[in-house]
């Protein structure tokens, strides 16, 4: 159960990158941005609860990097 959310974050992040490369500009971008933010915030809260602050900061940077491309399109 402990490894489910990091693996889910990797899968959603990979799908976000694929969506950005192949179909950016369609209505699916909002679904990808919301999903990466929700899964990322869950991972951040889990890492802070486990007192792994560096991992939490890395998740925050990964969320920012994945969403930054979409903000450029707007």
N, C-alpha and C positions, 0 to 999 in steps of 0.2 A: 504493500500500500504506500510505502514511503517513496518509491520511485515512480509512481504513476504520474504525478503532476510534472516532474521534470521531463519525462518522456513525452507527455502530452504537449508541453511547451515546445519541445523540439519539433514535433509533428505539425503543430499549428504554425510555428515559425517557418517551417519548410513550405507548407501550403501557402502561407502569406507571400513568400518570395516568388513562388510559382505564379500566384495570382497577379502579383505586381508585374512580372515579366510578360505574361501572355495575355491577360485580359484587363489590364489597368484601365480605369475609366468607366467600367460598367458598374452596376449597382452592388456588386459583390464586395467592393472595397470596404464598405461600412461594416459588413459582417466580419471580415478579416480583422479590421482594426479593433472592433469590440471584443472579438474572441481572444486576440493576442493580449489585450489589456486585462481582461478578466482572468485568464490563465496565468498571466504574469503577476498580477496582484495576489493571486492565491499563493503562488510560489514565493513571493516576497514575504507575505505574512507567515508562511511556514518556516522560512529561513530565519526570520527575526525571532520567531518563537523558539527555534533551536539555537539561538545566539550565534548564528553564522552570518554576521553582518556583511562580510565581503561578498558572499554569494548573493545576498539580497541586493547589494549595489550592482552586481553584475547583471542580475535579472532586470533591474531598472534601466541600465544602459542598453541591454538587448531590446527591451520594449521601445525605448526611444529610437534606436537605430532602425527597427522594423517599421515603425510608424512614420519616421521622418520622410520617407519617399512619398508617402501619400499626401503629406502636408505640402510637399513641393508641387503636387498636381493641382491643388485647390486654388 
